[in-house]
């Protein structure tokens, strides 16, 4: 869900922020220890903090990586999103050192010397961090895509794919007929007759339109003027000309046209108990 994925992204950002702060602090601490262990070395907090800017650059570059990853995907895009920040970081770090030292120190540190210092000492870190951060982003973003509809959408009651009842006029009143209790429909242009178990009703609709609303596994067209409820068919026998006679539970005889015989037989074979003669 969207909220869960947003929280996951926030956790990633928080972890990255903590890691960067720890790395900056450790850089200063290691410089201090190195200076204390070597008598000829002097420790300058300002210089140590300046060179720890290597870690500062991760923040804007990772956020930039995430920004472009949101709208770009695919093998080529992922390759560029992993390699581009590595290249930018590699060449931006000496530039930052040079610029800040030129402003705040008596002399600027050499761009080339800083680059030569950076590559062997920090190069492998760049190769690990940016591809890993992209993979983490893809994992979180991927869960969002796979989740699909929210719980609220899934919990909505689904409408049936077919009508379970039909409202018909019965004199001055309206009657609701359960479709499962309908034996068959017959055409009487411009109307149709609905043959219910208890009564026949004249209905202002066409066979085509009513068939589109019915359960196709239960109702099947057997003639251009007839739709039958398969569960009410008890047997069918051939007329030897491709047509068939259907016998319903109430004794009604209907004609099954050769044009609709294949569809009728297919649906009968799916589980309806009908005797072929």
Residue pairs with C-beta under 8 A, 6 or more apart in sequence:
1 147
1 150
1 151
2 144
2 150
4 143
4 147
5 140
5 141
5 143
5 144
5 147
8 140
8 143
9 137
9 140
12 136
12 137
12 140
16 58
16 59
16 62
16 133
17 59
20 55
20 56
20 58
20 59
23 52
23 55
24 49
24 52
24 55
24 56
27 48
27 51
27 52
27 54
27 55
28 45
28 48
28 49
28 52
31 43
31 48
31 51
32 43
32 48
34 41
35 41
35 42
35 43
36 43
46 104
46 105
47 105
50 97
50 100
50 101
50 104
51 97
53 93
53 96
53 97
53 100
54 93
54 118
54 122
57 89
57 92
57 93
57 96
58 89
58 129
61 85
61 88
61 89
61 130
62 85
62 129
62 130
62 133
64 85
65 81
65 84
65 85
65 130
65 133
65 134
65 137
66 133
66 137
68 81
69 77
69 81
69 134
69 137
69 138
69 141
70 141
72 81
78 134
78 138
81 134
82 130
82 131
82 134
83 130
85 130
86 126
86 127
86 130
89 126
89 130
90 115
90 118
90 119
90 123
90 126
91 115
93 114
93 115
93 118
93 122
94 111
94 112
94 114
94 115
94 118
95 111
97 109
97 111
97 114
98 108
98 109
98 110
98 111
98 114
99 108
101 107
101 108
101 109
102 108
162 179
162 213
162 214
162 215
162 216
163 179
163 213
163 214
164 178
164 179
164 180
165 176
165 177
165 178
165 179
166 176
166 177
166 179
166 182
166 194
166 203
166 210
166 213
167 174
167 175
167 176
167 177
168 174
168 175
168 177
168 194
168 201
168 203
169 175
169 201
169 202
169 203
169 204
170 201
175 201
177 194
177 196
177 201
179 214
179 215
179 218
179 219
179 229
180 218
180 229
180 231
181 196
181 197
181 198
182 194
182 195
182 196
182 197
182 229
183 195
183 196
183 197
183 228
183 229
183 232
183 248
183 249
183 250
183 252
184 195
184 226
184 227
184 228
184 229
184 232
184 248
184 252
184 254
185 192
185 193
185 194
185 195
185 207
185 210
185 219
185 226
185 227
185 228
186 192
186 193
186 195
186 225
186 226
187 193
187 206
187 207
187 224
187 225
187 226
188 202
190 204
190 206
191 202
191 203
191 204
191 205
192 202
192 203
192 205
192 206
192 207
192 210
193 200
193 201
193 202
193 203
194 200
194 201
194 202
194 203
195 252
197 250
203 210
207 221
207 225
207 226
207 227
210 227
211 219
211 221
211 227
214 227
217 267
217 270
218 229
218 230
218 231
219 227
219 228
219 229
219 230
220 227
220 228
220 230
220 260
220 263
220 264
220 267
221 227
221 260
221 263
222 228
222 246
222 254
222 255
222 256
222 257
222 260
222 264
223 254
223 255
223 256
223 257
223 260
224 257
224 259
226 254
226 255
228 246
228 248
228 254
230 264
230 267
230 268
230 272
230 274
231 272
232 248
232 249
232 250
233 246
233 247
233 248
233 249
233 268
233 272
233 274
234 247
234 248
234 249
234 274
234 275
235 246
235 247
235 274
235 275
235 276
235 277
236 244
236 245
236 246
236 247
236 256
236 264
236 274
236 275
236 276
236 277
237 244
237 245
237 247
237 276
237 277
238 244
238 277
239 245
241 258
242 258
242 261
243 255
243 256
243 257
243 258
243 261
244 255
244 256
244 261
245 253
245 254
245 255
245 256
246 253
246 254
246 255
246 256
247 253
248 254
256 264
268 274
